[in-house]
Amino acid sequence: MTKKLESKIISDQRILLLVLNYFVGYMFLYPLLIKRIFLLFKLDIKAYDFISLLIYLGMILFCLFVGLPILKESIKRFPKIKKYFESVLITFVALYFISGITSTIVMLVTNTDQSANQAVIIEAFKQSPAMITFSILFYAPFVEEMVFRGAIFRGLRDRFNFMTAGLISGISFGMIHVFDSLLAGNFIDLWYLLTYGALGFLFCYSYEKNKPIFAPMLLHFINNLLGLIGIIISVYFM
């Protein structure tokens, strides 16, 4: 492992704000607010999408403001473009390989070809393709990396070794992708924690190795782009 990330770039208060805004706000309070407004004013799907877009933009701006020290450090420590993309490409090959292995294991064990989270995204894409595309390609790579790598991994990395910080960040990242399934009693989806958790761990590795948080953001974007292409093919061409 390369030299660890510089310590205390972001304060504990900023880390706490990023984590609370995501886990309390985005995962619980904001969906309840959208649902309440939707039912109260009997809005159509276009209005629902507009409110959701405002939430997404608000989350991006919040992470941009609170996580600014991480972004400034990443810009300052940005390596040479060629070296940067070569490193990201190598990490992506490893990510694709490990993701394929974990996905195959989960498919064999669960006898399913996709997680409930993926199924929900596909159905949502059919209703609101533009909104889901924005969420997949822009919201998730930025906000989730700022929270899970910039806040959780970075905060833990100041105190623990890479393996501990990476595993906790990866598992927490995986949990948000199976959380709704577990609430619904679909415990078979817990197996997909292996796939999503492995992705999260590799994003941590990319952050530690390359230093700028833009590295895991780019990996996250590429991974989601490939997933979106698969969704488009399944919806429109199959």
C-alpha positions as CSV (number, residue, x, y, z in Angstrom):
1,M,0.0,0.0,0.0
2,T,1.2,3.5,-0.8
3,K,1.8,6.2,1.8
4,K,-1.4,7.0,3.6
5,L,-3.5,10.0,2.9
6,E,-2.6,13.2,4.7
7,S,-4.2,13.4,8.2
8,K,-6.9,15.9,9.3
9,I,-7.6,17.5,6.0
10,I,-11.3,17.6,7.0
11,S,-12.6,18.2,10.5
12,D,-14.6,15.8,12.6
13,Q,-17.5,18.3,12.5
14,R,-17.5,18.3,8.7
15,I,-17.4,14.5,8.6
16,L,-20.3,14.4,11.0
17,L,-22.3,16.8,8.8
18,L,-21.7,14.8,5.7
19,V,-22.7,11.5,7.3
20,L,-25.8,12.9,9.1
21,N,-27.0,14.7,6.0
22,Y,-26.8,11.4,4.0
23,F,-27.9,8.8,6.4
24,V,-30.6,10.8,8.3
25,G,-31.5,13.4,5.7
26,Y,-31.2,11.6,2.3
27,M,-32.2,8.1,3.4
28,F,-35.1,9.1,5.8
29,L,-36.2,12.7,6.1
30,Y,-36.0,13.9,2.5
31,P,-38.0,10.9,1.1
32,L,-40.6,11.5,3.7
33,L,-40.8,15.2,2.8
34,I,-41.1,14.4,-0.9
35,K,-43.8,11.9,-0.2
36,R,-45.7,14.3,2.0
37,I,-45.6,17.1,-0.6
38,F,-46.6,14.6,-3.3
39,L,-49.6,13.4,-1.5
40,L,-50.6,16.8,-0.1
41,F,-50.7,18.6,-3.4
42,K,-51.5,15.5,-5.5
43,L,-48.6,16.1,-7.8
44,D,-47.9,14.3,-11.1
45,I,-44.7,12.4,-11.9
46,K,-43.1,15.4,-13.5
47,A,-43.6,17.5,-10.4
48,Y,-42.3,14.6,-8.3
49,D,-39.2,14.4,-10.5
50,F,-38.6,18.1,-10.2
51,I,-38.7,18.0,-6.4
52,S,-36.4,15.0,-6.5
53,L,-34.0,16.9,-8.7
54,L,-34.0,19.8,-6.2
55,I,-33.1,17.3,-3.5
56,Y,-30.2,15.8,-5.6
57,L,-28.9,19.3,-6.4
58,G,-29.1,20.3,-2.8
59,M,-27.2,17.2,-1.7
60,I,-24.5,17.9,-4.3
61,L,-24.1,21.5,-3.2
62,F,-24.1,20.5,0.5
63,C,-21.3,17.9,-0.1
64,L,-19.4,20.5,-2.3
65,F,-19.5,23.1,0.5
66,V,-18.9,20.9,3.5
67,G,-16.4,18.6,1.8
68,L,-14.5,21.6,0.2
69,P,-11.2,20.8,2.1
70,I,-11.1,17.4,0.5
71,L,-11.7,18.8,-3.0
72,K,-9.1,21.4,-2.5
73,E,-6.6,18.8,-1.4
74,S,-7.5,16.6,-4.3
75,I,-6.9,19.4,-6.8
76,K,-3.6,20.3,-5.2
77,R,-2.4,16.7,-5.2
78,F,-3.7,15.8,-8.7
79,P,-1.0,13.7,-10.5
80,K,-0.1,13.9,-14.1
81,I,-3.1,13.2,-16.4
82,K,-1.5,10.2,-18.1
83,K,-0.3,8.6,-14.9
84,Y,-3.7,9.3,-13.3
85,F,-5.8,7.6,-16.0
86,E,-3.4,4.7,-16.3
87,S,-3.8,4.0,-12.5
88,V,-7.5,4.4,-12.6
89,L,-7.8,2.1,-15.7
90,I,-5.7,-0.6,-13.9
91,T,-7.9,-0.3,-10.8
92,F,-11.0,-0.5,-12.9
93,V,-9.8,-3.8,-14.5
94,A,-9.4,-5.2,-11.0
95,L,-12.8,-3.8,-10.0
96,Y,-14.4,-5.4,-13.0
97,F,-12.8,-8.7,-12.4
98,I,-13.6,-8.9,-8.7
99,S,-17.1,-7.6,-9.3
100,G,-17.6,-10.4,-11.8
101,I,-16.4,-13.0,-9.3
102,T,-18.6,-11.7,-6.5
103,S,-21.6,-11.3,-8.7
104,T,-21.3,-14.9,-10.0
105,I,-21.0,-16.2,-6.4
106,V,-24.1,-14.3,-5.3
107,M,-26.0,-15.4,-8.4
108,L,-25.2,-19.1,-7.7
109,V,-26.1,-18.9,-4.1
110,T,-29.3,-16.8,-4.4
111,N,-30.4,-18.1,-7.8
112,T,-31.1,-14.5,-8.8
113,D,-29.6,-12.4,-11.6
114,Q,-30.0,-9.0,-10.0
115,S,-30.5,-7.4,-6.6
116,A,-33.8,-5.9,-5.5
117,N,-32.0,-2.5,-5.6
118,Q,-31.2,-3.0,-9.3
119,A,-34.7,-4.0,-10.0
120,V,-36.1,-0.9,-8.4
121,I,-33.7,1.3,-10.4
122,I,-34.8,-0.4,-13.7
123,E,-38.5,0.2,-12.9
124,A,-37.7,3.8,-11.9
125,F,-35.8,4.3,-15.1
126,K,-38.9,3.2,-17.1
127,Q,-40.9,6.0,-15.4
128,S,-38.3,8.7,-15.3
129,P,-35.3,8.0,-17.5
130,A,-33.8,11.5,-17.4
131,M,-34.0,11.7,-13.6
132,I,-32.5,8.2,-13.0
133,T,-29.7,8.9,-15.5
134,F,-28.8,12.1,-13.6
135,S,-28.9,10.2,-10.3
136,I,-26.8,7.3,-11.6
137,L,-24.1,9.3,-13.5
138,F,-23.8,12.5,-11.6
139,Y,-25.4,12.4,-8.2
140,A,-24.2,9.0,-7.0
141,P,-20.5,9.2,-8.1
142,F,-20.1,12.6,-6.4
143,V,-22.2,12.5,-3.3
144,E,-21.6,8.8,-2.4
145,E,-17.8,9.2,-2.8
146,M,-17.8,12.4,-0.7
147,V,-19.7,10.5,2.1
148,F,-18.3,7.0,2.0
149,R,-14.7,7.8,0.9
150,G,-14.3,11.5,1.8
151,A,-16.0,11.3,5.2
152,I,-16.2,7.7,6.4
153,F,-13.1,6.2,5.0
154,R,-11.0,9.4,5.4
155,G,-12.2,9.9,9.0
156,L,-11.4,6.3,9.9
157,R,-8.1,6.3,8.0
158,D,-6.8,9.1,10.4
159,R,-7.2,6.6,13.2
160,F,-6.9,3.1,11.8
161,N,-5.0,1.2,9.1
162,F,-6.2,0.9,5.5
163,M,-7.8,-2.5,5.8
164,T,-10.0,-1.5,8.8
165,A,-11.0,1.8,7.3
166,G,-11.6,0.3,3.9
167,L,-13.7,-2.6,5.1
168,I,-15.9,-0.3,7.3
169,S,-16.4,2.1,4.4
170,G,-17.0,-0.7,1.9
171,I,-19.5,-2.5,4.1
172,S,-21.4,0.7,4.9
173,F,-21.5,1.5,1.2
174,G,-22.8,-2.0,0.5
175,M,-25.4,-1.8,3.2
176,I,-27.2,1.2,1.7
177,H,-27.7,-0.8,-1.5
178,V,-29.5,-3.6,0.4
179,F,-31.0,-1.6,3.2
180,D,-34.5,-1.3,1.7
181,S,-34.6,-5.1,0.9
182,L,-33.7,-5.9,4.5
183,L,-36.5,-3.6,5.8
184,A,-38.9,-5.4,3.5
185,G,-37.8,-8.8,4.9
186,N,-35.9,-9.8,1.8
187,F,-32.8,-11.2,3.6
188,I,-31.6,-13.1,0.6
189,D,-30.5,-9.7,-0.8
190,L,-28.0,-9.6,2.0
191,W,-25.7,-11.7,-0.2
192,Y,-25.4,-8.7,-2.5
193,L,-23.6,-6.9,0.3
194,L,-20.6,-9.0,-1.0
195,T,-20.8,-7.4,-4.4
196,Y,-21.5,-3.8,-3.4
197,G,-19.1,-4.0,-0.4
198,A,-16.3,-5.2,-2.7
199,L,-16.9,-2.2,-5.0
200,G,-16.8,0.2,-2.0
201,F,-13.5,-1.4,-0.8
202,L,-11.9,-1.0,-4.2
203,F,-13.1,2.7,-4.4
204,C,-11.2,3.1,-1.0
205,Y,-8.1,1.5,-2.5
206,S,-8.3,3.9,-5.5
207,Y,-8.6,6.9,-3.2
208,E,-5.6,5.8,-1.1
209,K,-3.5,4.9,-4.1
210,N,-4.1,7.9,-6.3
211,K,-4.8,10.5,-3.5
212,P,-7.3,12.7,-5.3
213,I,-10.9,11.7,-4.5
214,F,-11.6,12.2,-8.2
215,A,-10.1,8.7,-8.8
216,P,-12.9,6.8,-7.0
217,M,-15.4,9.3,-8.4
218,L,-14.3,8.4,-11.9
219,L,-14.3,4.7,-11.2
220,H,-17.8,5.1,-9.7
221,F,-18.9,7.0,-12.8
222,I,-17.6,4.3,-15.2
223,N,-19.1,1.5,-13.2
224,N,-22.5,3.2,-13.1
225,L,-22.2,4.1,-16.8
226,L,-21.8,0.5,-17.7
227,G,-24.7,-0.4,-15.5
228,L,-26.8,2.3,-17.1
229,I,-26.0,0.9,-20.6
230,G,-27.2,-2.5,-19.4
231,I,-30.4,-0.9,-18.1
232,I,-31.0,0.9,-21.4
233,I,-30.5,-2.4,-23.4
234,S,-32.8,-4.3,-21.1
235,V,-35.5,-1.7,-21.3
236,Y,-35.5,-0.7,-24.9
237,F,-33.9,-3.6,-26.8
238,M,-34.9,-6.8,-25.0
